[in-house]
Amino acid sequence: MTNTVRPTLHPGVWIADTATVRGDVTLGADVSVWFAAVLRGDEAPITVGERTNIQDGAVLHVSAGFPCVVGREVTIGHGAVVHGCTVEDGALIGIRATVLDGAVIGAGAVVGAGAVVPPAMHVPPGMLALGVPAKIVGPLSDAQRSAGPRAVDNYLARKEAYRQEQY
């Protein structure tokens, strides 16, 4: 199979030298893709909105008929798997969490570390999902709600430091 579709990258994107971004992938302004992360848009497109950070070892992949759509100012934690699903603006996917085909993570929602969101599950905006399989445990506390914006700001600053080769 010859794949002639190449990623579309906004000029403000930063991709670590050990990350892999291949196929039908579109990255918006100020997106950062960290070390050993993999974004593979081979069977459907992957779209990532501006100011989103995809942390070390995370995997974004797709299935036929299941694109991966990630909104603006999203944090995808270390080692998370985001597969053929939608993650709306401001959501946070915790370390080693998994979100499967057809799932929708609402705006500002949090999927806790290690949780597994099954196919087609909907996590409403502003809610917390935990466990295997994930269950909605309630609305976010103020501290939980502020974690996403803090991570976005932190990773924007860190991205610029790496871009300027301060590390």
HELIX and SHEET records of a PDB file:
HELIX    1   1 ASP A  142  ARG A  163  1                                  22    
SHEET    1   A 7 THR A   8  LEU A   9  0                                        
SHEET    2   A 7 THR A  20  LEU A  27  1                                        
SHEET    3   A 7 VAL A  38  VAL A  48  1                                        
SHEET    4   A 7 VAL A  59  HIS A  61  1                                        
SHEET    5   A 7 VAL A  81  HIS A  83  1                                        
SHEET    6   A 7 THR A  98  VAL A  99  1                                        
SHEET    7   A 7 VAL A 116  VAL A 117  1                                        
SHEET    1   B 7 THR A   8  LEU A   9  0                                        
SHEET    2   B 7 THR A  20  LEU A  27  1                                        
SHEET    3   B 7 VAL A  38  VAL A  48  1                                        
SHEET    4   B 7 CYS A  68  VAL A  70  1                                        
SHEET    5   B 7 THR A  86  VAL A  87  1                                        
SHEET    6   B 7 VAL A 104  ILE A 105  1                                        
SHEET    7   B 7 HIS A 122  VAL A 123  1                                        
SHEET    1   C 8 TRP A  14  ILE A  15  0                                        
SHEET    2   C 8 SER A  32  VAL A  33  1                                        
SHEET    3   C 8 ASN A  53  ILE A  54  1                                        
SHEET    4   C 8 THR A  75  ILE A  76  1                                        
SHEET    5   C 8 LEU A  92  ILE A  93  1                                        
SHEET    6   C 8 VAL A 110  VAL A 111  1                                        
SHEET    7   C 8 MET A 127  LEU A 130  1                                        
SHEET    8   C 8 LYS A 135  PRO A 139 -1                                        
END                                                                             
